[in-house]
Amino acid sequence: MVKSARNVSFAELGENPSQVARRVRGSKGPIVVTERGRAQAVLMSVETFERGEREREILRELARGEREIASGVGFSLEKVLADADKILARRRK
């Protein structure tokens, strides 16, 4: 694996955890932790993690809707929009 700003070795993490933490917080995406040049783990800021969780929640809801449509089950537009508003309101917090 090529060393890049998106990678950090376990050795570097152990030697300077504060600096690595700053890099993680400043990053918009995950940073790969490597050992002997091989990816072993991923670090990400809480903000990045929470954004990903919100996106996965929306995708789960879309997938559920697809399954419901396929099975002939459905909800009113008002209910769907109310649920979407709740998700978006949590996102704004």
RAGI-V703324 format. One record per residue. N is the residue number from 1. OMEGA is omega in whole degrees, 0 to 359 (* if undefined). Layout:
# RAGI-V703324
n=N omega=OMEGA
n=N omega=OMEGA
This chain:
# RAGI-V703324
n=1 omega=181
n=2 omega=178
n=3 omega=178
n=4 omega=178
n=5 omega=180
n=6 omega=181
n=7 omega=172
n=8 omega=179
n=9 omega=175
n=10 omega=179
n=11 omega=179
n=12 omega=179
n=13 omega=179
n=14 omega=183
n=15 omega=185
n=16 omega=183
n=17 omega=180
n=18 omega=179
n=19 omega=178
n=20 omega=179
n=21 omega=177
n=22 omega=178
n=23 omega=181
n=24 omega=180
n=25 omega=181
n=26 omega=183
n=27 omega=177
n=28 omega=181
n=29 omega=181
n=30 omega=173
n=31 omega=183
n=32 omega=176
n=33 omega=184
n=34 omega=173
n=35 omega=184
n=36 omega=176
n=37 omega=181
n=38 omega=180
n=39 omega=181
n=40 omega=184
n=41 omega=180
n=42 omega=174
n=43 omega=175
n=44 omega=179
n=45 omega=177
n=46 omega=179
n=47 omega=179
n=48 omega=179
n=49 omega=181
n=50 omega=178
n=51 omega=178
n=52 omega=178
n=53 omega=178
n=54 omega=180
n=55 omega=178
n=56 omega=178
n=57 omega=178
n=58 omega=179
n=59 omega=177
n=60 omega=179
n=61 omega=177
n=62 omega=178
n=63 omega=177
n=64 omega=178
n=65 omega=178
n=66 omega=179
n=67 omega=180
n=68 omega=178
n=69 omega=181
n=70 omega=181
n=71 omega=178
n=72 omega=178
n=73 omega=180
n=74 omega=179
n=75 omega=178
n=76 omega=178
n=77 omega=181
n=78 omega=179
n=79 omega=180
n=80 omega=180
n=81 omega=177
n=82 omega=178
n=83 omega=179
n=84 omega=178
n=85 omega=178
n=86 omega=180
n=87 omega=181
n=88 omega=178
n=89 omega=176
n=90 omega=180
n=91 omega=183
n=92 omega=183
n=93 omega=*
